[in-house]
């Protein structure tokens, strides 16, 4: 009898232990070692800035080192592939954004990862609109004047971009399709030479991220005809949106987010999301964002999933209808 009772007690203890183990969340002991944030860009841009802010806030919250690794190249493909192929345990996170959506449609020969299947969205950290700008002495003083001229003289106006498939290029292609206009692309290797040639009169017009051109607008060297956000930006409230000037469906934002490899336990994803939502409310983070000309977003994992799907729906149509390819 004693042996039977002892055996039963051991079996019960084992069952209770198994139940407790099963009930334990993967997030309970996370993180137990260093966490890496992969940035598919060179240091210095806002993607890198946001990654380092997030790393510092997570490290402070968790008491574990959070390291930023810059892995630029191939239009973000190198770093993004590295992040997609990492172990799905929450210890390798990746900065993602506009290229994650559009590259799968731009590179017709395929990519080494699937934007939808290989990542678990965590949070949209920030976004910034583009500004439609001309130089200060341009004859175009409004969006309507620009559109009217472009329609009357198709192919006569040119516009600067940072290359095929970049946000400023696709924003202009979207704008052209919405307005029924035709303008010629002049590609550059980045924003700085675009700005130089617009100011020098070599190009007529361009869309570019607000942080790149708003200082020139404020200095009186450029004229902003419109902002691409759905509502006017708090950083430049006097600049009207494209939507309010006759194109109500027009809305474009350059966004910056964080993702984990697909298969990462949802509890870990939610834990990171919660900490970063707290970080986005911190005064020092808000200050850096404002200085960079971007606005904090935040929200739930589900918010990011819905946003990502909407972005894919929009840009797949723009790219396919205009026959845009990057390879």
Buried (B, 14 or more C-beta within 10 A) or exposed (E): EEEEEEEEEEEEEEEEEEEEEEEEEBBEEBBEEEBBBBBBBEEEBBBBBBBBBBBBBBBEBBEBEBEBBBBBEBBBBBBBBBBBEBEBBBBBBBBBBBBBBBBBBBBEEEBBBEBBEBBBBBBBBBBBBBBBBBBEEBEBEEBEBBBBBBEEEEEEBBBBBBBBBBBBBBBBBBBBEBBEBEBEBBEBEEBEEBBEBBBEEEBBBBBBBBBBBBEBBEEEBBBBBBBBBBEBBEBBEEBBBBBBBEBEEBBBBBBBBBBBBBEBBEBBBBBBBBBBBEBBEBEEBEEBBEEBBBBBBBBBBEBBEEBBEEBBEBBBEBBEEEEBEBE
